[in-house]
Amino acid sequence: MFIGRDLELATLSRLYASQRFEFAVIYGRRRVGKTALISRFIEGKKAIYFMGVESNARQNLENLSKSIMEVSGVTAALSFASFQDALEHVFQLSQNERIVLAIDEYPYVARASRSLASTLQLLIDRYKDTSRLMLILCGSSMSYMEDHVLAYKAPLYGRRTAQIKLLPFDFREAYQCLDGFSDEDKALVYGMAGGTPQYLLQMDGRLSVEENIKNTFLNPASALFEEPVNLLKQEVREPAIYNALITAI
């Protein structure tokens, strides 16, 4: 079930309709629905979707190559020799037709291949006037996306044509995720879990709010139990310091 995101989908659809090179940056905290938004947008379109993994450059290049070959109709099992070769192939394909290239979890790939941002900069500058590519870079590490993609000193600064900071649901959107709860309990759950879609989907409308709290936030076996620590590890270098501050508070 896909809920909301009408404004974001409209923005992406407007870019797609331009039929010229477009470069959108999508970023936001983990579990807020970025991948779901991209998946919804590329439905029915010729699109290359690639999710970066927290591994080395070779593994990411092999995965990207496979994604490109599946869409371009190439049956060879070999990988491209470099990220530049792989991405240039996509830029060249897009000179003849509209193609979407979505790189999800971009920070994983960029950390593994330090020259990736400069490679994209080079190819964008080379092909932007002749390409019909719609490039989407998406990331969950807010600090990385802001510092290394959007910032003035970043290689890709000035190349993007749109950016979407995806925020948690407001109450109206969250309300639609909470089937089985009374209106009062929906407000309580929203106040407790906020508007993060993946948190809301963990809530069970057959149970009371108290039982949901016990089964999620207070249950060591629940995916949400370690969520605060995981979010800190993603955004800061020394999470122990922040853990100590939170504990003290």
N, C-alpha and C positions, 0 to 999 in steps of 0.2 A: 504494500500500500504506500503510495507516494502522496505526501501532504504538503501543501503550501509551495513556497518558493516561486510564486508567480512573477514577481519583479525580476528575480535573477534569471529565470527562463526567458523572459521577454528581452532582457539585455543580451543574452547569448544568441537568441533568435535574430535580433536586429543585426548583430555583428555577422552572423552567418549569411544573412540576406544581402549583405553588401557585395558579395562576390569578389572582394579584393582581399589582400593579406590583412589578417586581424590577429592580434595577440592579446589574449585575456589571461589575467592572473587571478586565480581563485585561492583564497587562503582562509583559515579559520581553525579553531581548536579541534582536536581529535573528537570524533563521534558526533560532529555537528551536522553531518549529511553532505559533505562535499562530493564524495564518490557517487552517492545516490543522485545528486544533482547532475553530475556529468553523464552518468548512465542514462538518465531520463532525457537529457538534451540530445545525445547522439543517436537515440532510437530512430531507425529509418534513414540514417545518413551514412555516407561512406566515411568511416572513421577508424583511425588507428588509436586504440586505447592501450596504454602501457603503464603499469604500476611499478615504480621503483621498489627495490628491496634493499634492506640493510645488509649489503654484502659488498663484494669488490666490483671494480669497474667491468671486469670481464663478464661476470654473471649478469650484470645489468645490460651490457651490450648484447649478449646472447638473447636475453628476454626481449629487448627492444627489436632486435633483428627478426625474431620469430613473429612478433606482432605486425611488423611492417610487411613481411613476406606473406602472411595470411591474408592481408587485405589487398596487396598488390598482385596476388596471383602467382608469385614466385614459389616454386616447389622445392628449391634447393634447401638442403639441411644446413648449409654453411652459414656462419655469422658474417656480418659486415666486418671489415678490417678495423674500423674505428667509428667513434660516435659521429665524426664529421662525415664519413662516407654514408652512414645510415641516414642521418638527418638530411644530407644533401639529396639523397635519393628521393626522400619525401617531398622536399621543396621542388625538385624537378618534376615529379609526378603531378604536383598541384598546379603546374603551369597549364595543364590541359583540362583539369576538372577541379571542382570544389572538394577538398578533403579536410577533415578535422584530425589533428594530431593532439591527443590529450596525454600529457605526462603527469600521472598521479604520483604523489609522494616524491616530488621533484627533489627535495633536499637530500634524500637518500642517494639519488643518482649523482647529484652535484658534489656531494662530499666524497663519493667514490672516484669521481672523475673531475679533478679540480679545474680542468680547462673547458668543461662543458658550457659554462655561461659565456665564455669568450667565443667558443665555437658557434653558439646560437647567435651571438651578436654579429659575427662575421657573415653567417648565412642569411640572417634577416636583412642586413644591409645590402647583400648581394642580390637577393631575390625579391625584396619587398615590392618592387614596381611591376614584376611580371608574375608573381605567385598568387594563387587563389587559396593558399593554405590558411586555415584557422587554427592557430596554435593556442593550446591551453596548458599552462603550467599550474599545478595544484600542489599545495603543501599544508601539512598540519603543524609544522614548527613555525609558530607565529614570528618568533625572533629571527629565524633564518630567512623567511620570506621577506620580512620587512628590511633586514639588513643587507641581504645578498641579491634580492630581485627588485625591490621597489626603491631602495635608497639611492640617493643622488650619485654616490660613488660606485654603485654596482654596474657591471658591464652591460646589463640589459636595461639600464635606466633610459627612459625616453623612447623605448621601442614599443612598449605596451600600448594598446588602444583602449583597454578597459581593465579595471580591477574590481573584484567582488570580494568583500570581506564578509564571509558567511557567518551570520550570528545565530545563536540559539532561537528556537521558536518563541514567539510571543504567546500570551495566554490563549488567544483565539486559535492559534495553530495547535498548541499543545492540547487544548481541549479535545481536538479530534483524535488524538492518540490514545485517549484514556477511556475507552469503552468499558462499561460495567461499573464505573464509579458514579456516585451522585455528584451533582454540581458542587456541593460543598466540599466533598472529598477531592474532586478534581482541582479545586483551588488549593487545598492542603498539599496535594502531591506536587503541584506546580511550584508552590512555595518551598517545598523540600528539595525537589530534584531539578528545578529550573526548567529551561526549555531545550535541553540537549536531547535530540530525538532518541538516541540509543539508551539513554537513562530512562526515558519515559516508556520505552518498549519493554523494559524490565519489570514494569509494574503490572500486577495482576488484579484486574477488576473484580475477581471473585473473592478477594481477600480484603480485609480492613486495611486502612492506612498504617496502623501500628504493625500489623503482620507483614506488610510490604517493607517497612523499615527494617524489621528484624531479618527478613529474607534477603535483603540486598545490601544496604549500607553496613549492617552489623553482622553479617554472615561472612566468616573468613573464606568460605568456598565460593562466594559470589564474585562475579566479574567487577562489580562496583567497589568491593572492599578495598582493593589496592589502587583504585583510580586516582586519588589525590597524590600518592607517591609517584605513580607513573607519569602524571602530568608534570610534576616538578622535575623529574629526571629528563623529560623531553625539552624543557625550556631553560633550565639553569644548570651550571656546571657543578655546583656544590649543593646538591639537594639536602644534605645533612644539616646545613646551617638553617635552611628554611623550615625543615621539619622541626628543629629545635625551637624556632620562633613560634610556629603554630602550636606546638605542644605547650609552650609557656603561656600562650594566650588562652 
